[in-house]
Amino acid sequence: MTIVKEQDVVPFRNRVKEYAVKMGMSLVNQTKLITAASELVRNLLKYGKGGNVKIEVINQGRDNGIRLTFVDQGPGIENIELAMKDGYSTGKSMGLGLPGTKRLVSEFNIQSSVGKGTTVTIIKWKNG
């Protein structure tokens, strides 16, 4: 799913919710996933000037989950370790930031190259 403008955010969030509801994810876990996804999609727009998000239903043994992969061709993150610290922001936001987003999901991975872009992958397991 391509995200290039603010108007793309609501349809994206609705799609994530549809997947979560279809798999029977609890309301609490749906909320955590959608909150994390919202933060990351806003970062994609704000810092990466848009990009692509892949939504996948995944299975690991008996557990089902949703994996979201956010890819942008933006400026990249110079210091990922610093970006993962609570309270750090390059913008003027009081958003969750990357560390807050990480706490909402089961698995979190970020890769970034300065001048090439950033890829963030999150997984929220149905029961976790």
MOPAC internal coordinates of N, CA, C and O (Angstrom, degrees):
PM7 1SCF
backbone

  N    0.0000 0     0.00 0     0.00 0    0    0    0
  C    1.4503 1     0.00 0     0.00 0    1    0    0
  C    1.5295 1   107.43 1     0.00 0    2    1    0
  O    1.2310 1   120.64 1   -52.08 1    3    2    1
  N    1.3056 1   116.38 1   127.92 1    3    2    1
  C    1.4586 1   121.10 1  -178.95 1    5    3    2
  C    1.5276 1   109.89 1   -89.16 1    6    5    3
  O    1.2310 1   121.44 1   -47.03 1    7    6    5
  N    1.3318 1   114.86 1   132.97 1    7    6    5
  C    1.4645 1   121.86 1   178.73 1    9    7    6
  C    1.5229 1   107.12 1  -119.64 1   10    9    7
  O    1.2310 1   120.62 1   -68.88 1   11   10    9
  N    1.3234 1   116.42 1   111.12 1   11   10    9
  C    1.4696 1   118.93 1  -178.91 1   13   11   10
  C    1.5214 1   113.21 1  -127.55 1   14   13   11
  O    1.2310 1   120.60 1   167.20 1   15   14   13
  N    1.3296 1   116.46 1   -12.80 1   15   14   13
  C    1.4686 1   119.21 1  -179.99 1   17   15   14
  C    1.5238 1   109.71 1  -146.57 1   18   17   15
  O    1.2310 1   121.15 1   -17.39 1   19   18   17
  N    1.3085 1   115.41 1   162.61 1   19   18   17
  C    1.4627 1   122.51 1  -177.80 1   21   19   18
  C    1.5345 1   112.06 1   -53.37 1   22   21   19
  O    1.2310 1   120.41 1   144.82 1   23   22   21
  N    1.3352 1   116.83 1   -35.18 1   23   22   21
  C    1.4694 1   121.64 1  -178.58 1   25   23   22
  C    1.5222 1   112.99 1   -66.70 1   26   25   23
  O    1.2310 1   119.71 1   166.60 1   27   26   25
  N    1.3337 1   118.16 1   -13.40 1   27   26   25
  C    1.4623 1   121.63 1   178.25 1   29   27   26
  C    1.5320 1   112.41 1   -81.36 1   30   29   27
  O    1.2310 1   120.40 1   165.09 1   31   30   29
  N    1.3367 1   116.85 1   -14.91 1   31   30   29
  C    1.4736 1   121.36 1  -173.25 1   33   31   30
  C    1.5282 1   112.19 1   -67.64 1   34   33   31
  O    1.2310 1   119.82 1   132.25 1   35   34   33
  N    1.3330 1   117.95 1   -47.75 1   35   34   33
  C    1.4708 1   120.49 1  -176.17 1   37   35   34
  C    1.5300 1   111.84 1   -64.22 1   38   37   35
  O    1.2310 1   119.02 1   132.76 1   39   38   37
  N    1.3424 1   119.48 1   -47.24 1   39   38   37
  C    1.4636 1   118.49 1   176.61 1   41   39   38
  C    1.5387 1   112.09 1   -59.19 1   42   41   39
  O    1.2310 1   120.27 1   142.50 1   43   42   41
  N    1.3353 1   117.10 1   -37.50 1   43   42   41
  C    1.4637 1   120.93 1   177.48 1   45   43   42
  C    1.5299 1   110.70 1   -62.56 1   46   45   43
  O    1.2310 1   120.58 1   131.37 1   47   46   45
  N    1.3256 1   116.50 1   -48.63 1   47   46   45
  C    1.4733 1   120.27 1   179.37 1   49   47   46
  C    1.5289 1   110.69 1   -60.03 1   50   49   47
  O    1.2310 1   120.42 1   138.69 1   51   50   49
  N    1.3204 1   116.80 1   -41.31 1   51   50   49
  C    1.4682 1   120.96 1   178.89 1   53   51   50
  C    1.5287 1   111.21 1   -62.15 1   54   53   51
  O    1.2310 1   120.53 1   140.52 1   55   54   53
  N    1.3147 1   116.59 1   -39.48 1   55   54   53
  C    1.4669 1   121.07 1   179.40 1   57   55   54
  C    1.5285 1   110.23 1   -64.87 1   58   57   55
  O    1.2310 1   120.29 1   136.26 1   59   58   57
  N    1.3392 1   117.06 1   -43.74 1   59   58   57
  C    1.4708 1   121.00 1   177.88 1   61   59   58
  C    1.5234 1   109.76 1   -60.45 1   62   61   59
  O    1.2310 1   120.47 1   136.37 1   63   62   61
  N    1.3364 1   116.71 1   -43.63 1   63   62   61
  C    1.4635 1   120.65 1   179.49 1   65   63   62
  C    1.5313 1   110.99 1   -62.34 1   66   65   63
  O    1.2310 1   120.30 1   137.16 1   67   66   65
  N    1.3302 1   117.04 1   -42.84 1   67   66   65
  C    1.4768 1   121.05 1   178.23 1   69   67   66
  C    1.5323 1   111.17 1   -56.10 1   70   69   67
  O    1.2310 1   120.75 1   133.11 1   71   70   69
  N    1.3216 1   116.18 1   -46.89 1   71   70   69
  C    1.4705 1   120.69 1   179.26 1   73   71   70
  C    1.5281 1   110.50 1   -61.14 1   74   73   71
  O    1.2310 1   120.42 1   135.21 1   75   74   73
  N    1.3373 1   116.81 1   -44.79 1   75   74   73
  C    1.4669 1   121.72 1  -177.72 1   77   75   74
  C    1.5262 1   111.27 1   -65.01 1   78   77   75
  O    1.2310 1   120.42 1   137.61 1   79   78   77
  N    1.3246 1   116.81 1   -42.39 1   79   78   77
  C    1.4691 1   121.58 1   179.59 1   81   79   78
  C    1.5294 1   109.59 1   -65.40 1   82   81   79
  O    1.2310 1   120.93 1   135.41 1   83   82   81
  N    1.3356 1   115.82 1   -44.59 1   83   82   81
  C    1.4660 1   120.89 1  -177.67 1   85   83   82
  C    1.5308 1   111.90 1   -59.09 1   86   85   83
  O    1.2310 1   120.50 1   144.87 1   87   86   85
  N    1.3380 1   116.65 1   -35.13 1   87   86   85
  C    1.4669 1   118.97 1  -178.63 1   89   87   86
  C    1.5268 1   112.34 1   -87.08 1   90   89   87
  O    1.2310 1   120.27 1   175.70 1   91   90   89
  N    1.3369 1   117.08 1    -4.30 1   91   90   89
  C    1.4568 1   120.02 1   177.42 1   93   91   90
  C    1.5166 1   114.06 1    83.40 1   94   93   91
  O    1.2310 1   120.08 1  -155.05 1   95   94   93
  N    1.3180 1   117.45 1    24.95 1   95   94   93
  C    1.4606 1   121.90 1   178.46 1   97   95   94
  C    1.5289 1   109.00 1   -66.59 1   98   97   95
  O    1.2310 1   120.46 1   -39.71 1   99   98   97
  N    1.3237 1   116.72 1   140.29 1   99   98   97
  C    1.4714 1   120.86 1  -179.85 1  101   99   98
  C    1.5289 1   110.24 1   -62.33 1  102  101   99
  O    1.2310 1   120.81 1   -22.58 1  103  102  101
  N    1.3180 1   116.05 1   157.42 1  103  102  101
  C    1.4590 1   121.02 1  -179.82 1  105  103  102
  C    1.5312 1   110.94 1   -60.43 1  106  105  103
  O    1.2310 1   120.37 1   140.88 1  107  106  105
  N    1.3295 1   116.90 1   -39.12 1  107  106  105
  C    1.4737 1   120.71 1   179.07 1  109  107  106
  C    1.5284 1   110.01 1   -61.60 1  110  109  107
  O    1.2310 1   120.18 1   132.33 1  111  110  109
  N    1.3347 1   117.27 1   -47.67 1  111  110  109
  C    1.4611 1   120.11 1  -179.69 1  113  111  110
  C    1.5271 1   112.08 1   -68.87 1  114  113  111
  O    1.2310 1   120.25 1   145.51 1  115  114  113
  N    1.3386 1   117.13 1   -34.49 1  115  114  113
  C    1.4722 1   120.22 1   174.29 1  117  115  114
  C    1.5195 1   109.59 1   -59.35 1  118  117  115
  O    1.2310 1   120.88 1   133.68 1  119  118  117
  N    1.3297 1   115.92 1   -46.32 1  119  118  117
  C    1.4672 1   121.12 1  -177.94 1  121  119  118
  C    1.5242 1   110.78 1   -62.31 1  122  121  119
  O    1.2310 1   120.45 1   136.72 1  123  122  121
  N    1.3261 1   116.75 1   -43.28 1  123  122  121
  C    1.4664 1   120.54 1   178.59 1  125  123  122
  C    1.5253 1   110.55 1   -62.15 1  126  125  123
  O    1.2310 1   120.50 1   134.51 1  127  126  125
  N    1.3300 1   116.66 1   -45.49 1  127  126  125
  C    1.4601 1   120.81 1  -179.46 1  129  127  126
  C    1.5256 1   111.23 1   -63.54 1  130  129  127
  O    1.2310 1   120.27 1   133.61 1  131  130  129
  N    1.3141 1   117.08 1   -46.39 1  131  130  129
  C    1.4675 1   120.60 1  -177.73 1  133  131  130
  C    1.5214 1   111.13 1   -67.33 1  134  133  131
  O    1.2310 1   120.21 1   143.20 1  135  134  133
  N    1.3320 1   117.20 1   -36.80 1  135  134  133
  C    1.4645 1   120.56 1   177.06 1  137  135  134
  C    1.5277 1   110.48 1   -64.07 1  138  137  135
  O    1.2310 1   120.53 1   133.44 1  139  138  137
  N    1.3287 1   116.59 1   -46.56 1  139  138  137
  C    1.4689 1   120.56 1   178.15 1  141  139  138
  C    1.5239 1   110.76 1   -62.07 1  142  141  139
  O    1.2310 1   120.50 1   135.29 1  143  142  141
  N    1.3269 1   116.64 1   -44.71 1  143  142  141
  C    1.4641 1   121.50 1  -179.83 1  145  143  142
  C    1.5289 1   110.80 1   -61.85 1  146  145  143
  O    1.2310 1   120.49 1   140.85 1  147  146  145
  N    1.3321 1   116.66 1   -39.15 1  147  146  145
  C    1.4708 1   121.07 1   179.96 1  149  147  146
  C    1.5211 1   110.90 1   -63.99 1  150  149  147
  O    1.2310 1   120.70 1   136.07 1  151  150  149
  N    1.3184 1   116.28 1   -43.93 1  151  150  149
  C    1.4673 1   120.56 1   178.84 1  153  151  150
  C    1.5294 1   110.38 1   -61.80 1  154  153  151
  O    1.2310 1   120.62 1   134.75 1  155  154  153
  N    1.3214 1   116.42 1   -45.25 1  155  154  153
  C    1.4640 1   119.63 1  -177.20 1  157  155  154
  C    1.5233 1   112.65 1   -70.17 1  158  157  155
  O    1.2310 1   120.20 1   144.39 1  159  158  157
  N    1.3305 1   117.23 1   -35.61 1  159  158  157
  C    1.4660 1   119.00 1   179.41 1  161  159  158
  C    1.5307 1   110.15 1   -70.41 1  162  161  159
  O    1.2310 1   120.44 1   147.03 1  163  162  161
  N    1.3284 1   116.77 1   -32.97 1  163  162  161
  C    1.4696 1   119.43 1   176.27 1  165  163  162
  C    1.5310 1   110.59 1   -68.58 1  166  165  163
  O    1.2310 1   120.36 1   141.06 1  167  166  165
  N    1.3397 1   116.91 1   -38.94 1  167  166  165
  C    1.4666 1   120.18 1   174.79 1  169  167  166
  C    1.5220 1   110.61 1   -61.71 1  170  169  167
  O    1.2310 1   120.92 1   139.37 1  171  170  169
  N    1.3285 1   115.84 1   -40.63 1  171  170  169
  C    1.4642 1   121.54 1   178.95 1  173  171  170
  C    1.5308 1   110.18 1   -57.00 1  174  173  171
  O    1.2310 1   120.69 1   135.83 1  175  174  173
  N    1.3144 1   116.28 1   -44.17 1  175  174  173
  C    1.4679 1   121.10 1   179.46 1  177  175  174
  C    1.5275 1   111.79 1   -72.30 1  178  177  175
  O    1.2310 1   120.73 1   132.67 1  179  178  177
  N    1.3363 1   116.20 1   -47.33 1  179  178  177
  C    1.4636 1   121.33 1  -173.11 1  181  179  178
  C    1.5221 1   113.05 1   -68.97 1  182  181  179
  O    1.2310 1   121.01 1   132.16 1  183  182  181
  N    1.3235 1   115.67 1   -47.84 1  183  182  181
  C    1.4621 1   119.14 1  -174.18 1  185  183  182
  C    1.5237 1   113.05 1   -99.54 1  186  185  183
  O    1.2310 1   120.16 1   146.78 1  187  186  185
  N    1.3177 1   117.29 1   -33.22 1  187  186  185
  C    1.4644 1   121.02 1  -176.75 1  189  187  186
  C    1.5127 1   113.82 1   -96.11 1  190  189  187
  O    1.2310 1   120.41 1   177.33 1  191  190  189
  N    1.3334 1   116.83 1    -2.67 1  191  190  189
  C    1.4772 1   122.44 1  -177.99 1  193  191  190
  C    1.5218 1   111.61 1    57.92 1  194  193  191
  O    1.2310 1   121.00 1  -144.87 1  195  194  193
  N    1.3403 1   115.69 1    35.13 1  195  194  193
  C    1.4555 1   121.04 1   179.00 1  197  195  194
  C    1.5152 1   111.43 1    97.28 1  198  197  195
  O    1.2310 1   121.64 1    -9.87 1  199  198  197
  N    1.3307 1   114.47 1   170.13 1  199  198  197
  C    1.4592 1   119.41 1  -178.98 1  201  199  198
  C    1.5095 1   110.26 1   173.08 1  202  201  199
  O    1.2310 1   121.09 1    27.59 1  203  202  201
  N    1.3170 1   115.51 1  -152.41 1  203  202  201
  C    1.4589 1   120.90 1  -177.85 1  205  203  202
  C    1.5181 1   110.81 1  -125.52 1  206  205  203
  O    1.2310 1   121.52 1   -32.99 1  207  206  205
  N    1.3344 1   114.70 1   147.01 1  207  206  205
  C    1.4542 1   120.95 1   175.70 1  209  207  206
  C    1.5169 1   108.11 1  -127.09 1  210  209  207
  O    1.2310 1   121.30 1   -48.19 1  211  210  209
  N    1.3187 1   115.12 1   131.81 1  211  210  209
  C    1.4606 1   121.57 1   177.52 1  213  211  210
  C    1.5184 1   107.21 1  -108.42 1  214  213  211
  O    1.2310 1   120.43 1   -50.04 1  215  214  213
  N    1.3431 1   116.79 1   129.96 1  215  214  213
  C    1.4618 1   122.56 1   178.28 1  217  215  214
  C    1.5251 1   107.14 1  -111.39 1  218  217  215
  O    1.2310 1   120.94 1   -55.14 1  219  218  217
  N    1.3463 1   115.81 1   124.86 1  219  218  217
  C    1.4687 1   119.84 1  -179.18 1  221  219  218
  C    1.5211 1   110.35 1  -134.14 1  222  221  219
  O    1.2310 1   121.09 1   -39.80 1  223  222  221
  N    1.3209 1   115.52 1   140.20 1  223  222  221
  C    1.4610 1   121.05 1   169.62 1  225  223  222
  C    1.5246 1   105.00 1   -91.31 1  226  225  223
  O    1.2310 1   120.76 1   -51.40 1  227  226  225
  N    1.3395 1   116.15 1   128.60 1  227  226  225
  C    1.4610 1   120.17 1  -177.45 1  229  227  226
  C    1.5279 1   110.46 1  -125.17 1  230  229  227
  O    1.2310 1   120.91 1   -20.41 1  231  230  229
  N    1.3199 1   115.87 1   159.59 1  231  230  229
  C    1.4646 1   122.43 1   179.79 1  233  231  230
  C    1.5153 1   108.77 1  -130.04 1  234  233  231
  O    1.2310 1   121.56 1   -40.48 1  235  234  233
  N    1.3325 1   114.62 1   139.52 1  235  234  233
  C    1.4618 1   120.81 1   174.22 1  237  235  234
  C    1.5235 1   105.97 1  -138.85 1  238  237  235
  O    1.2310 1   121.09 1   -77.53 1  239  238  237
  N    1.3126 1   115.52 1   102.47 1  239  238  237
  C    1.4585 1   119.01 1  -173.94 1  241  239  238
  C    1.5167 1   108.78 1    63.91 1  242  241  239
  O    1.2310 1   120.94 1    55.64 1  243  242  241
  N    1.3214 1   115.81 1  -124.36 1  243  242  241
  C    1.4700 1   120.11 1   179.57 1  245  243  242
  C    1.5227 1   113.27 1   -89.40 1  246  245  243
  O    1.2310 1   120.60 1   171.73 1  247  246  245
  N    1.3067 1   116.47 1    -8.27 1  247  246  245
  C    1.4653 1   119.30 1  -175.14 1  249  247  246
  C    1.5272 1   111.41 1   -91.69 1  250  249  247
  O    1.2310 1   121.26 1   -41.20 1  251  250  249
  N    1.3033 1   115.20 1   138.80 1  251  250  249
  C    1.4645 1   122.26 1   175.45 1  253  251  250
  C    1.5167 1   108.14 1  -110.66 1  254  253  251
  O    1.2310 1   121.27 1   -28.47 1  255  254  253
  N    1.3153 1   115.18 1   151.53 1  255  254  253
  C    1.4526 1   118.94 1   178.57 1  257  255  254
  C    1.5106 1   111.13 1  -156.32 1  258  257  255
  O    1.2310 1   121.94 1    -0.30 1  259  258  257
  N    1.3082 1   113.89 1   179.70 1  259  258  257
  C    1.4560 1   121.52 1   177.50 1  261  259  258
  C    1.5193 1   107.96 1  -121.77 1  262  261  259
  O    1.2310 1   121.38 1   -50.84 1  263  262  261
  N    1.3393 1   114.96 1   129.16 1  263  262  261
  C    1.4643 1   120.75 1   175.71 1  265  263  262
  C    1.5250 1   107.83 1  -109.74 1  266  265  263
  O    1.2310 1   120.82 1   -50.57 1  267  266  265
  N    1.3105 1   116.03 1   129.43 1  267  266  265
  C    1.4554 1   122.14 1   175.99 1  269  267  266
  C    1.5253 1   107.87 1  -117.11 1  270  269  267
  O    1.2310 1   120.66 1   -49.69 1  271  270  269
  N    1.3202 1   116.35 1   130.31 1  271  270  269
  C    1.4567 1   121.61 1   178.66 1  273  271  270
  C    1.5250 1   108.52 1  -120.40 1  274  273  271
  O    1.2310 1   120.88 1   -60.38 1  275  274  273
  N    1.3281 1   115.93 1   119.62 1  275  274  273
  C    1.4579 1   123.62 1  -178.56 1  277  275  274
  C    1.5240 1   108.03 1  -105.92 1  278  277  275
  O    1.2310 1   120.08 1   -57.05 1  279  278  277
  N    1.3297 1   117.46 1   122.95 1  279  278  277
  C    1.4654 1   121.55 1  -177.50 1  281  279  278
  C    1.5222 1   109.55 1  -127.50 1  282  281  279
  O    1.2310 1   120.72 1   -54.15 1  283  282  281
  N    1.3403 1   116.24 1   125.85 1  283  282  281
  C    1.4645 1   119.26 1   174.75 1  285  283  282
  C    1.5254 1   109.59 1  -130.04 1  286  285  283
  O    1.2310 1   121.52 1   -16.58 1  287  286  285
  N    1.3127 1   114.69 1   163.42 1  287  286  285
  C    1.4664 1   121.90 1   177.90 1  289  287  286
  C    1.5237 1   109.06 1  -110.14 1  290  289  287
  O    1.2310 1   120.64 1  -147.33 1  291  290  289
  N    1.3321 1   116.38 1    32.67 1  291  290  289
  C    1.4553 1   121.96 1  -176.36 1  293  291  290
  C    1.5137 1   112.95 1   -76.66 1  294  293  291
  O    1.2310 1   121.05 1    17.75 1  295  294  293
  N    1.3379 1   115.60 1  -162.25 1  295  294  293
  C    1.4726 1   120.63 1  -175.45 1  297  295  294
  C    1.5254 1   114.35 1   -71.85 1  298  297  295
  O    1.2310 1   120.23 1   167.47 1  299  298  297
  N    1.3265 1   117.17 1   -12.53 1  299  298  297
  C    1.4601 1   120.11 1  -178.31 1  301  299  298
  C    1.5270 1   111.18 1    81.43 1  302  301  299
  O    1.2310 1   121.12 1    -8.12 1  303  302  301
  N    1.3116 1   115.46 1   171.88 1  303  302  301
  C    1.4641 1   121.99 1  -179.80 1  305  303  302
  C    1.5156 1   107.54 1  -111.95 1  306  305  303
  O    1.2310 1   121.03 1   -60.36 1  307  306  305
  N    1.3200 1   115.64 1   119.64 1  307  306  305
  C    1.4582 1   120.87 1  -176.01 1  309  307  306
  C    1.5262 1   112.13 1   -66.39 1  310  309  307
  O    1.2310 1   120.66 1   136.86 1  311  310  309
  N    1.3349 1   116.35 1   -43.14 1  311  310  309
  C    1.4631 1   120.46 1  -175.74 1  313  311  310
  C    1.5297 1   109.44 1  -130.54 1  314  313  311
  O    1.2310 1   120.42 1   -87.28 1  315  314  313
  N    1.3228 1   116.80 1    92.72 1  315  314  313
  C    1.4668 1   121.33 1  -176.98 1  317  315  314
  C    1.5310 1   110.84 1   -62.39 1  318  317  315
  O    1.2310 1   120.34 1   140.43 1  319  318  317
  N    1.3300 1   116.95 1   -39.57 1  319  318  317
  C    1.4635 1   120.49 1   179.91 1  321  319  318
  C    1.5330 1   110.71 1   -58.05 1  322  321  319
  O    1.2310 1   120.28 1   136.13 1  323  322  321
  N    1.3156 1   117.07 1   -43.87 1  323  322  321
  C    1.4591 1   121.76 1   178.15 1  325  323  322
  C    1.5264 1   110.71 1   -67.63 1  326  325  323
  O    1.2310 1   120.37 1   138.76 1  327  326  325
  N    1.3228 1   116.90 1   -41.24 1  327  326  325
  C    1.4706 1   121.48 1  -179.88 1  329  327  326
  C    1.5260 1   111.77 1   -63.81 1  330  329  327
  O    1.2310 1   120.24 1   156.76 1  331  330  329
  N    1.3273 1   117.15 1   -23.24 1  331  330  329
  C    1.4680 1   121.64 1  -179.08 1  333  331  330
  C    1.5275 1   112.66 1   -89.55 1  334  333  331
  O    1.2310 1   120.19 1  -175.72 1  335  334  333
  N    1.3381 1   117.24 1     4.28 1  335  334  333
  C    1.4671 1   120.23 1   178.65 1  337  335  334
  C    1.5236 1   109.81 1   -88.98 1  338  337  335
  O    1.2310 1   121.09 1   -40.11 1  339  338  337
  N    1.3329 1   115.52 1   139.89 1  339  338  337
  C    1.4620 1   120.11 1   176.63 1  341  339  338
  C    1.5188 1   110.25 1   -58.47 1  342  341  339
  O    1.2310 1   121.35 1   -41.40 1  343  342  341
  N    1.3335 1   115.03 1   138.60 1  343  342  341
  C    1.4530 1   120.65 1   176.13 1  345  343  342
  C    1.5149 1   114.29 1    86.84 1  346  345  343
  O    1.2310 1   119.73 1   171.68 1  347  346  345
  N    1.3217 1   118.11 1    -8.32 1  347  346  345
  C    1.4601 1   120.55 1   179.99 1  349  347  346
  C    1.5181 1   110.04 1   -81.63 1  350  349  347
  O    1.2310 1   120.92 1   -46.12 1  351  350  349
  N    1.3139 1   115.85 1   133.88 1  351  350  349
  C    1.4670 1   119.83 1   176.41 1  353  351  350
  C    1.5144 1   109.24 1  -153.27 1  354  353  351
  O    1.2310 1   120.82 1   -41.26 1  355  354  353
  N    1.3174 1   116.04 1   138.74 1  355  354  353
  C    1.4580 1   119.63 1   172.81 1  357  355  354
  C    1.5229 1   108.64 1   -94.75 1  358  357  355
  O    1.2310 1   120.98 1   162.52 1  359  358  357
  N    1.3231 1   115.74 1   -17.48 1  359  358  357
  C    1.4570 1   121.05 1   176.50 1  361  359  358
  C    1.5137 1   108.33 1   -96.47 1  362  361  359
  O    1.2310 1   120.63 1     2.83 1  363  362  361
  N    1.3010 1   116.40 1  -177.17 1  363  362  361
  C    1.4522 1   120.03 1   179.02 1  365  363  362
  C    1.5221 1   109.20 1  -103.72 1  366  365  363
  O    1.2310 1   121.10 1  -132.41 1  367  366  365
  N    1.3273 1   115.50 1    47.59 1  367  366  365
  C    1.4572 1   117.91 1  -174.78 1  369  367  366
  C    1.5174 1   110.61 1  -109.52 1  370  369  367
  O    1.2310 1   121.70 1   -20.97 1  371  370  369
  N    1.3067 1   114.36 1   159.03 1  371  370  369
  C    1.4516 1   121.81 1   172.15 1  373  371  370
  C    1.5270 1   107.28 1  -109.85 1  374  373  371
  O    1.2310 1   121.10 1  -152.86 1  375  374  373
  N    1.3104 1   115.50 1    27.14 1  375  374  373
  C    1.4550 1   121.18 1  -178.88 1  377  375  374
  C    1.5150 1   111.56 1   -64.15 1  378  377  375
  O    1.2310 1   121.05 1    -2.63 1  379  378  377
  N    1.3005 1   115.59 1   177.37 1  379  378  377
  C    1.4613 1   120.90 1   178.98 1  381  379  378
  C    1.5145 1   111.35 1   -65.18 1  382  381  379
  O    1.2310 1   121.17 1   149.00 1  383  382  381
  N    1.3177 1   115.37 1   -31.00 1  383  382  381
  C    1.4423 1   119.10 1  -174.25 1  385  383  382
  C    1.5128 1   110.92 1    69.46 1  386  385  383
  O    1.2310 1   121.12 1    -1.97 1  387  386  385
  N    1.2973 1   115.46 1   178.03 1  387  386  385
  C    1.4594 1   120.37 1  -178.40 1  389  387  386
  C    1.5282 1   113.01 1   -65.91 1  390  389  387
  O    1.2310 1   118.96 1   139.10 1  391  390  389
  N    1.3569 1   119.60 1   -40.90 1  391  390  389
  C    1.4674 1   117.77 1  -179.55 1  393  391  390
  C    1.5263 1   112.73 1   -65.65 1  394  393  391
  O    1.2310 1   120.04 1   143.77 1  395  394  393
  N    1.3231 1   117.54 1   -36.23 1  395  394  393
  C    1.4649 1   121.06 1   177.63 1  397  395  394
  C    1.5205 1   110.85 1   -66.20 1  398  397  395
  O    1.2310 1   121.20 1   140.30 1  399  398  397
  N    1.3164 1   115.31 1   -39.70 1  399  398  397
  C    1.4584 1   120.80 1   178.04 1  401  399  398
  C    1.5258 1   109.93 1   -63.20 1  402  401  399
  O    1.2310 1   120.64 1   136.48 1  403  402  401
  N    1.3216 1   116.39 1   -43.52 1  403  402  401
  C    1.4624 1   121.34 1  -179.71 1  405  403  402
  C    1.5283 1   111.04 1   -58.63 1  406  405  403
  O    1.2310 1   120.16 1   141.03 1  407  406  405
  N    1.3260 1   117.29 1   -38.97 1  407  406  405
  C    1.4676 1   121.11 1  -178.68 1  409  407  406
  C    1.5258 1   112.93 1   -67.30 1  410  409  407
  O    1.2310 1   119.92 1   157.49 1  411  410  409
  N    1.3158 1   117.76 1   -22.51 1  411  410  409
  C    1.4689 1   122.06 1  -177.23 1  413  411  410
  C    1.5205 1   113.96 1   -82.92 1  414  413  411
  O    1.2310 1   120.55 1   162.44 1  415  414  413
  N    1.3144 1   116.56 1   -17.56 1  415  414  413
  C    1.4601 1   119.93 1  -173.33 1  417  415  414
  C    1.5288 1   111.56 1  -115.57 1  418  417  415
  O    1.2310 1   120.87 1   -11.36 1  419  418  417
  N    1.3268 1   115.94 1   168.64 1  419  418  417
  C    1.4620 1   121.55 1  -179.43 1  421  419  418
  C    1.5175 1   111.96 1   -78.47 1  422  421  419
  O    1.2310 1   120.63 1   139.97 1  423  422  421
  N    1.3191 1   116.40 1   -40.03 1  423  422  421
  C    1.4671 1   121.69 1  -179.18 1  425  423  422
  C    1.5263 1   108.87 1  -138.46 1  426  425  423
  O    1.2310 1   120.97 1   -36.41 1  427  426  425
  N    1.3356 1   115.74 1   143.59 1  427  426  425
  C    1.4602 1   122.08 1  -175.86 1  429  427  426
  C    1.5159 1   108.45 1  -143.08 1  430  429  427
  O    1.2310 1   120.49 1   -50.00 1  431  430  429
  N    1.3300 1   116.67 1   130.00 1  431  430  429
  C    1.4539 1   120.73 1   178.01 1  433  431  430
  C    1.5217 1   108.30 1  -139.21 1  434  433  431
  O    1.2310 1   120.89 1   -44.45 1  435  434  433
  N    1.3267 1   115.91 1   135.55 1  435  434  433
  C    1.4657 1   119.86 1   177.61 1  437  435  434
  C    1.5262 1   109.26 1  -132.03 1  438  437  435
  O    1.2310 1   121.63 1   -44.39 1  439  438  437
  N    1.3260 1   114.49 1   135.61 1  439  438  437
  C    1.4586 1   121.70 1   174.90 1  441  439  438
  C    1.5137 1   107.00 1  -132.62 1  442  441  439
  O    1.2310 1   120.81 1   -44.27 1  443  442  441
  N    1.3379 1   116.05 1   135.73 1  443  442  441
  C    1.4458 1   118.73 1  -177.81 1  445  443  442
  C    1.5206 1   110.48 1  -148.63 1  446  445  443
  O    1.2310 1   121.11 1   -36.62 1  447  446  445
  N    1.3254 1   115.48 1   143.38 1  447  446  445
  C    1.4591 1   122.25 1   174.63 1  449  447  446
  C    1.5148 1   107.89 1  -127.96 1  450  449  447
  O    1.2310 1   120.78 1   -54.76 1  451  450  449
  N    1.3183 1   116.12 1   125.24 1  451  450  449
  C    1.4583 1   120.37 1  -179.95 1  453  451  450
  C    1.5201 1   109.17 1   -58.81 1  454  453  451
  O    1.2310 1   120.91 1   -50.46 1  455  454  453
  N    1.3204 1   115.86 1   129.54 1  455  454  453
  C    1.4583 1   122.05 1   179.88 1  457  455  454
  C    1.5169 1   114.76 1    83.64 1  458  457  455
  O    1.2310 1   120.61 1   174.04 1  459  458  457
  N    1.3433 1   116.43 1    -5.96 1  459  458  457
  C    1.4684 1   119.39 1  -177.62 1  461  459  458
  C    1.5212 1   113.64 1  -119.75 1  462  461  459
  O    1.2310 1   119.89 1   151.83 1  463  462  461
  N    1.3292 1   117.81 1   -28.17 1  463  462  461
  C    1.4519 1   119.42 1   178.45 1  465  463  462
  C    1.5179 1   113.54 1   127.30 1  466  465  463
  O    1.2310 1   122.11 1     2.30 1  467  466  465
  N    1.3263 1   113.56 1  -177.70 1  467  466  465
  C    1.4565 1   121.76 1  -174.09 1  469  467  466
  C    1.5186 1   109.96 1  -134.80 1  470  469  467
  O    1.2310 1   121.03 1   -37.03 1  471  470  469
  N    1.3242 1   115.64 1   142.97 1  471  470  469
  C    1.4589 1   122.34 1   173.37 1  473  471  470
  C    1.5267 1   107.52 1  -125.94 1  474  473  471
  O    1.2310 1   120.87 1   -55.70 1  475  474  473
  N    1.3303 1   115.95 1   124.30 1  475  474  473
  C    1.4607 1   121.69 1   176.18 1  477  475  474
  C    1.5246 1   106.92 1  -119.59 1  478  477  475
  O    1.2310 1   120.82 1   -50.95 1  479  478  477
  N    1.3298 1   116.04 1   129.05 1  479  478  477
  C    1.4599 1   122.00 1   177.58 1  481  479  478
  C    1.5190 1   108.52 1  -120.47 1  482  481  479
  O    1.2310 1   121.00 1   -52.02 1  483  482  481
  N    1.3283 1   115.70 1   127.98 1  483  482  481
  C    1.4616 1   120.16 1   176.52 1  485  483  482
  C    1.5274 1   109.09 1  -124.66 1  486  485  483
  O    1.2310 1   121.42 1   -29.81 1  487  486  485
  N    1.3205 1   114.89 1   150.19 1  487  486  485
  C    1.4680 1   121.77 1   174.12 1  489  487  486
  C    1.5139 1   107.71 1  -129.72 1  490  489  487
  O    1.2310 1   121.09 1   -46.31 1  491  490  489
  N    1.3211 1   115.52 1   133.69 1  491  490  489
  C    1.4735 1   120.94 1   171.21 1  493  491  490
  C    1.5116 1   105.77 1  -121.71 1  494  493  491
  O    1.2310 1   121.08 1   -65.16 1  495  494  493
  N    1.3474 1   115.54 1   114.84 1  495  494  493
  C    1.4536 1   120.66 1   176.95 1  497  495  494
  C    1.5037 1   109.81 1   -77.42 1  498  497  495
  O    1.2310 1   120.74 1   -34.20 1  499  498  497
  N    1.3140 1   116.20 1   145.80 1  499  498  497
  C    1.4707 1   122.61 1  -178.52 1  501  499  498
  C    1.5256 1   110.90 1   -53.68 1  502  501  499
  O    1.2310 1   120.39 1   138.62 1  503  502  501
  N    1.3228 1   116.86 1   -41.38 1  503  502  501
  C    1.4653 1   121.12 1  -176.42 1  505  503  502
  C    1.5156 1   112.68 1  -110.05 1  506  505  503
  O    1.2310 1   120.68 1  -148.09 1  507  506  505
  N    1.3328 1   116.31 1    31.91 1  507  506  505
  C    1.4623 1   115.70 1  -178.16 1  509  507  506
  C    1.4744 1   115.30 1  -151.55 1  510  509  507
  O    1.2310 1   120.10 1   180.00 1  511  510  509

